[in-house]
Amino acid sequence: MSPKVKQRSALQFDPDSLAWIGLRLTVVSSRYMGPINAVLEQNQGLSRDDVTVAICLSITNATSAQEIVRYTGRPKNSVSRAVASLEERGFLRRYSDASDRRTSKLSLTAQGTRLFDQITACFVQRDSLMLRPLSERERHEFNRLLNKISAPSADWPKTGQG
């Protein structure tokens, strides 16, 4: 007879408490992104930062590594590695900025655009799963609130001080 293994209980939070909102966001984010990152790593050999750069070049007006860092909050060295990797694999091209020779402009190639379409399919599936418990009205409200929080987050302090 094997010993009984005690299972951890699921995280439980007081639904009326505003405590631990960040932790709950982290848990949801990990459950959302973990499978996407695993599939894209396995099928395409993409790192988390490769995916972030491809998405940022596709759905924002970012055209440089510096702008991607500002949009995403990812470390400069992580974004630089991803840019080099995607360029080496033919997913993006880098060219000199005519107005500032110190800056390289980035854009996805046709191959990179096809890759972005595959990335998008993964996100569409996860979005559907995540939003399933919400009514149509709640989905719109959730989206509105996320946008309201997201915009000023770019200006939050980079240190642990709040």
C-alpha positions in Angstrom: 0.0 0.0 0.0 1.5 3.3 -1.1 1.5 6.3 1.2 -1.2 8.9 0.5 0.2 12.1 -1.1 -1.4 15.2 0.2 -2.5 17.5 -2.6 -2.3 21.2 -2.4 -5.5 23.0 -2.4 -6.4 25.5 -5.1 -5.7 29.1 -4.4 -8.7 30.6 -2.7 -9.3 34.2 -2.3 -12.1 36.2 -0.6 -14.2 37.4 -3.6 -14.9 40.6 -1.7 -11.3 41.4 -0.9 -9.0 43.6 -2.9 -6.0 41.9 -1.4 -3.7 39.9 -3.7 -5.0 41.1 -7.0 -1.5 41.1 -8.5 -1.0 37.5 -7.4 -4.3 36.5 -9.0 -3.3 38.2 -12.2 0.1 36.4 -12.1 -1.7 33.0 -11.7 -4.1 33.7 -14.6 -1.2 35.0 -16.8 0.9 31.9 -16.1 -2.0 29.6 -16.9 -2.8 31.6 -20.0 0.7 31.9 -21.4 2.3 28.6 -20.2 0.7 26.4 -22.8 1.1 29.0 -25.6 4.8 29.3 -24.9 5.2 25.5 -24.7 3.5 24.9 -28.1 5.4 27.7 -29.8 8.7 26.5 -28.3 8.0 22.9 -29.4 6.5 23.6 -32.8 8.5 26.7 -33.9 11.5 26.9 -31.6 10.4 30.3 -30.4 11.2 31.7 -27.0 8.9 33.8 -25.0 10.7 36.9 -26.1 10.7 35.9 -29.8 6.9 35.7 -29.5 6.8 39.1 -27.7 8.9 40.8 -30.4 6.8 39.3 -33.3 3.6 40.4 -31.6 4.8 43.8 -30.8 6.0 44.4 -34.4 2.6 43.3 -35.7 0.1 45.0 -33.4 1.8 48.1 -32.2 3.6 51.0 -33.9 6.9 49.9 -32.5 9.7 49.7 -35.1 12.8 49.5 -32.9 14.1 47.3 -30.1 14.0 50.2 -27.8 10.3 50.8 -28.5 9.6 47.1 -28.0 11.3 47.3 -24.5 9.1 50.3 -23.7 5.9 48.7 -24.8 6.5 45.3 -23.1 8.6 46.1 -20.1 10.9 43.2 -21.1 14.7 43.6 -20.4 16.8 45.1 -23.2 19.1 42.1 -23.5 16.1 39.7 -23.8 14.6 41.8 -26.6 18.0 42.1 -28.3 18.5 38.3 -28.3 15.0 37.8 -29.7 15.6 40.3 -32.5 18.8 38.6 -33.4 17.2 35.2 -33.4 14.2 36.3 -35.5 16.5 38.1 -37.9 18.8 35.1 -38.2 15.8 32.8 -38.9 14.4 35.2 -41.6 11.3 36.3 -39.6 12.3 40.0 -39.4 14.6 42.4 -41.1 16.6 45.2 -39.7 17.5 48.4 -41.5 19.0 51.8 -40.7 16.8 54.6 -39.6 17.4 57.5 -42.1 16.7 60.1 -39.4 18.9 58.4 -36.6 21.8 56.2 -37.8 22.2 54.9 -34.2 18.8 53.2 -34.4 17.8 50.2 -36.4 14.3 49.9 -37.6 12.6 46.5 -37.5 9.9 44.9 -39.6 8.5 41.4 -40.1 9.3 39.7 -43.3 6.6 37.7 -45.2 7.8 34.6 -43.3 7.5 36.6 -40.1 3.9 37.6 -41.0 3.0 33.9 -41.5 4.6 33.1 -38.2 2.5 35.9 -36.5 -0.6 34.3 -38.0 0.3 31.0 -36.2 1.0 32.9 -32.9 -2.4 34.6 -33.3 -4.2 31.3 -33.6 -2.7 30.2 -30.2 -3.9 33.4 -28.5 -7.4 33.2 -30.0 -7.8 29.7 -28.5 -6.6 30.9 -25.1 -8.8 34.0 -25.2 -11.8 31.9 -25.8 -11.0 29.7 -22.9 -10.3 32.6 -20.6 -13.4 34.5 -21.5 -15.8 31.6 -21.4 -17.1 32.3 -17.9 -18.0 35.9 -18.8 -21.1 37.2 -20.4 -20.8 39.4 -23.5 -21.3 42.5 -21.4 -18.7 41.3 -18.8 -16.2 40.7 -21.6 -16.5 44.3 -22.8 -16.3 45.6 -19.3 -13.2 43.4 -18.6 -11.6 44.7 -21.8 -12.4 48.3 -20.8 -10.8 47.8 -17.4 -7.7 46.1 -18.7 -7.2 49.0 -21.1 -7.6 51.4 -18.2 -5.0 49.6 -16.1 -2.6 48.8 -19.0 -2.0 52.3 -20.3 -0.6 53.9 -17.1 1.4 50.7 -16.2 4.1 51.8 -18.7 4.9 54.6 -16.2 5.1 52.5 -13.1 8.4 52.6 -11.2 10.9 50.0 -12.4 11.9 49.2 -8.8 10.0 47.4 -6.1 8.8 50.7 -4.7 5.3 51.6 -5.6 
